[in-house]
Amino acid sequence: MSTFINTLAFAKQLDSQDALQAYRQKFHIPQHNGSDMIYFTGNSLGLQPKTTKAYLDQELLDWATYGVEGHFLAKNPWVSYHEILTDKTAKIVGAKSSEVVMMNQLTVNLHLLMVSFYRPTKQRYKILCEAKAFPSDQYALQSQVKFHGFSLDDAIIEIAPREGEYEVKHEDIYKAIEANKDSLALIMIGGVNYFSGQVFDMKAITEAGHKAGAIVGFDLAHAAGNLKLELHDWNLDFAAWCSYKYLNAGPGSVAGAFVHEKHHENTDLPLFAGWWGHDKAERFKMAKEFNPIKSVERWQMSNAPILSMAAYKASLDMFDEVGMDALNKKSKELTAYLEFVVEEINKQKNNCLEIITPKENRGCQLSIVAHGQGKALFNKLMENGVIPDWREPNVIRCAPVPMYNSFEDVYRFGEILLKLL
Ligand SMILES: *Cc1c(COP(=O)(O)O)cnc(C)c1O
């Protein structure tokens, strides 16, 4: 990695050498006083590709032209629309095509997958998760435990960072797995912690979980489109993620689900079924008996939300063009530059900024504690054309995303932050 310099000229030089430089122009960037805002919130809602509108217009046109016949006559027939998303999605998360499907929304998918993969018994009923997981994940886990009649205090094992630390130590996870190896039913962790930006070693945790006889699933909301994933090879049992964060598919867009192929033949797995999980050749025969598809598509319940999938497809085609390798390469450099700029500010401002995201285990997000600051700092950042994300009491989460953020964004962010501190 190059030696960085905290100047606009240097940032512009890095931008001129950036292989993905052209992609920034392919997005709508929110404006502030006539210039681009510094948008570091792609970890919360990715920006809109300029092509999204055309993808949506195509479906609106086909709907207007064909009505219900669009299911078969649309340019991309709706009846099989989700299938055209599969190969490219599989590439993003490192899975086989039969292992991924786009359906529903993230929390819904977590529940549907837990219906099949959290099957507690009197002996094995515990769930191991990270402390302070994203609230929706906590509620999902708690309600699953209660639904099966177990008590929360007993059944949910939360792994927290040690006193005074922000990073969860992997050895603490392995110790907890070992200590509960006779009662552990499920491990469910975020691949990237949404608050600290810490990346977990999904392969090693999965292996440790399996050794203890547990099922292992991950919430990849902050991992999909951010990290290079190898879900199949890492041998995860299941995973789910949303498409509106790093995957730029628009607010509330259709979510992803992964079920490892080793579970596909097992038709005894209980599940909440719907007609879209039924054998495709027979779907319209409207038979009484459910005949499950022998792939992850079995977990689909409803027919596909085409408008949301069209928005996803616009972004997906771009991801496919760029590839996770190129994104990853730029991501590392862009985030390292942000880290450098923050440390430069610290030299002048008495180390008031503390990066709590582990250096060795991170994607593009840096979570920064602004010591001695409050919400006023965040408000001032917004007034100055920066959109970061604020978590009480004083954490700024910044995600310079490689698809559309520039080194100049990072430089300008540092300039504004220094001025405000
Ligand atoms: C963003 C996010 C969610 C949001 O869930 P939805 O069902 O899409 O509303 C859930 N869990 C995690 C870890 C997230 O980052």
The ligand as an SDF file (V2000), in Angstrom:
LIG
                    3D

 15 15  0  0  0  0  0  0  0  0999 V2000
  -30.1830   -3.6300    8.4470 C   0  0  0  0  0  0  0  0  0  0  0  0
  -30.2820   -4.8050    9.3090 C   0  0  0  0  0  0  0  0  0  0  0  0
  -31.5250   -5.4170    9.5660 C   0  0  0  0  0  0  0  0  0  0  0  0
  -32.8060   -4.8550    9.0060 C   0  0  0  0  0  0  0  0  0  0  0  0
  -33.7600   -5.8510    8.8640 O   0  0  0  0  0  0  0  0  0  0  0  0
  -34.9630   -5.7140    7.8350 P   0  0  0  0  0  0  0  0  0  0  0  0
  -35.7210   -6.9540    8.0160 O   0  0  0  0  0  0  0  0  0  0  0  0
  -34.3760   -5.5320    6.4730 O   0  0  0  0  0  0  0  0  0  0  0  0
  -35.7390   -4.4920    8.2220 O   0  0  0  0  0  0  0  0  0  0  0  0
  -31.5290   -6.5560   10.3550 C   0  0  0  0  0  0  0  0  0  0  0  0
  -30.3860   -7.0540   10.8890 N   0  0  0  0  0  0  0  0  0  0  0  0
  -29.1800   -6.4750   10.6590 C   0  0  0  0  0  0  0  0  0  0  0  0
  -27.9410   -7.0610   11.2520 C   0  0  0  0  0  0  0  0  0  0  0  0
  -29.0930   -5.3370    9.8840 C   0  0  0  0  0  0  0  0  0  0  0  0
  -27.9200   -4.7500    9.6720 O   0  0  0  0  0  0  0  0  0  0  0  0
  1  2  1  0
  2  3  1  0
  2 14  2  0
  3  4  1  0
  3 10  2  0
  4  5  1  0
  5  6  1  0
  6  7  2  0
  6  8  1  0
  6  9  1  0
 10 11  1  0
 11 12  2  0
 12 13  1  0
 12 14  1  0
 14 15  1  0
M  END
$$$$
